[in-house]
Amino acid sequence: MFSTVIMRVDNHVHVRHIMLYHFEKGWKATESARDINELFGEGTIGERMVQKWFKHFKDGDTSLKDEERSSDFDDRYPSQETPQKEQHRLSP
C-alpha cells in the first residue's frame, strides 16, 4: 500500500538550489519536480511545493532558507515561553 521513500539528500537547501537553477533556465515547475524526483527518489518533492518556490523566485525572493513556522500551540502563548509538559505520577 505505502512505499518507503529513501531520500539521498540530507539538506533540503540543496534541492532548493536545483529548483532555483531550473527556474533560471526557464523550466516549468512540473519539469523541475519530475527531474528532482527522478534524481533523488519518487516523493522527494511535490509539484505544488515546487510551484510555491517558483513563485518566491518570480517575486524576486531567491532566499533558500526555511520560513519561520508557528504552530497553533505556540500562538496560544505569545508573551511567554512554551510551557513544559506536566509530569504525572501513577499511584500504585
DOGULUM-694880 format. One record per residue: residue in one letter; x negated, y negated, z of N, C-alpha, C, O, CB in turn. Coordinates in steps of 0.05 Angstrom, whole numbers, plus 5000, padded with zeros to 4 digits. Glycine has a CB too. Layout:
REM DOGULUM-694880
AXYZXYZXYZXYZXYZ ...
END
This chain:
REM DOGULUM-694880
M498450245000500050005000498349755000498549594982501950005024 F496649715020494849495021491949595015491249805024494949355048 S490449425001487749494996485849315012486549075015487049494966 T483649415020481749255035480049095015479049204995479949425053 V479748835020478148665002475548605017475648495039479648404994 I473348675005470748605017469648375001469048394977468848855016 M469448145014468447905001465447885006464547905029469947655011 R463947854985461047844988460047564993457647514990459747954963 V461747385000461047105006461647045035463947055043462446904987 D459546995050459946935078460746645082462146575102457346995094 N459946475064460346185067462246095045461546095022457646025067 H464546005052466545925033465745675017466845624996469245875046 V463845525028462845285013461545364987461645214968460845125031 H460445604986459245704961461345734939460945664916457745964965 V463645844947465845874928466845604919467545564896468246034941 R466845404937467745134930465845004911466644844893468044964955 H463245064913461244964894461945064866461844924846458345044902 I462645324865463345444839465845304828466045244804463845744842 M467845254845470345124836469744844826470844764805472345104859 L467944694839467244424830465844444803466344274786465444294851 Y464044634800462744674774464744734752464644614731460644914776 H466644914757468744974738470344724731470944674708470545194749 F471044574752472644324748471144134729472244024711473244194774 E468544094735466943914720466544004691466243844673464143874733 K466644264687466444384660469144374644469244434621465444664661 G471244284658473844264645475544514646477544544631473444194617 W474844704663476344954665479044894679479344694693474745164682 K480945074674483545064688483245214714481545394717485845174670 A484945144733484845284759485245584756484045744770487045164778 T487045664738487545944733485046094724484446314734489745984712 E483545964707481046084697478946104719477546304722479845924673 S478845894735476945894757477546114778475746264786476845624771 A480146144785480946344804480246624793479246794808483946324810 R480846664768480346934756477346994756476547214763481446934726 D475746794749472846834748471746894776470047084780471446594736 I472546744796471546784823472447054834470847194847472646554842 N474847134829475847394838474447624823474047834835478847414834 E473747594798472247794784469447824795468348044797472047734754 L468247594803465547594813465347704842463647874848464447314812 F467047604860466747664888468747874898468547964921467147424904 G470647954882472648154891475448034890475947804898471948254919 E477248204882480048124880481048034907480548164927481848354870 G482447814908483547704932481647504946482347404968484147924951 T479447444934477547254946478946974949478646844969475047224929 I480346894928481646634929484146644912484246784891479746404919 G486246504920488646494905488746264886487346064890491046484924 E490346284865490546074845491445804858490545594850492446154823 R493345824876494345584889492145434905492045194906496645644908 M490345594918488245464933486345324913485345104919486645674949 V485745444891484045314871485445064860484144864856483445514847 Q488045074856489544844847489244614867488944384860492444904842 K489344684893489144484914486344354913486144104915489444614942 W484244514910481544404908481244234883479944024884479444624910 F482344334860482144174835483443904839482543704828483344334812 K485643894854487043634858485243454874485043214868489743684873 H483843564895481943394910479843284891479243044892480643564933 F478743454874476643364856477743154837476342954832475543604840 K480043194826481243004808481742734821481442524808483943114797 D482442734847482842494862480242364871480342154884484542554887 G478042474863475442364869474142464895471942374902475642064871 D475442644908474342764933472743014926473943224921476642824953 T470142994926468443224919467143344944465243494942466343144899 S468143264968467243384992468043674992470243744985468343245017 L466243855001466744135000467144255028467344495031464444284986 K467344085048467644175075470544235082472344145068466643965095 D470944405102473544475111474944225123473644055134473444705133 E477544215119479144005131479544065160479744295168481843965116 E479743855176480543895204483343995205485143895191480243625221 R483844195221486444315223487444275252485844295271486444605215 S490044225254491144225281493444435281494744485261492243945289 S493844545304495944745307498244625323497844415335494945005320 D500444745322502744655338501944655368502844475383505244825334 F500344845376499544865404497944625412498344505433497945125408 D496044545395494344315401495944055402495343875417492044285380 D498044035385499643795384501243745410502043525416501543805361 R501743965425503243935450501643805472502743705491504244205459 Y499043805469497243695489495343485477492943525477495643925503 P496443265467494743075453492842915470490742835461496542885438 S493542875496491842705512490042855531488642735547493542515528 Q490043115530488343275548487243515533488243585511489943355573 E485343645545484243885533486344105533488144105549481743975548 T486044285514487844515513487644665539485444745547487244695488 P489944715552489744865578488845145575489245275554492544855591 Q487545245595486545515596488945705602490845625616484245555617 K488745945593490846135599490646215629488546245640490646395582 E493046245641493046325669492546625670493246775653495746255682 Q491146695692490646975696492747085715493346965735487847025708 H493947305708496047425724495047685735493647845721498647475708 R495647735760494847985773497348165774499548085779493747945801 L496748415769498848615772498748725800496648795810498648845751 S501048735814501048835841500949145840502249265822503448735857 P499549265859499249555858501749705865501749945866497149635877 
END
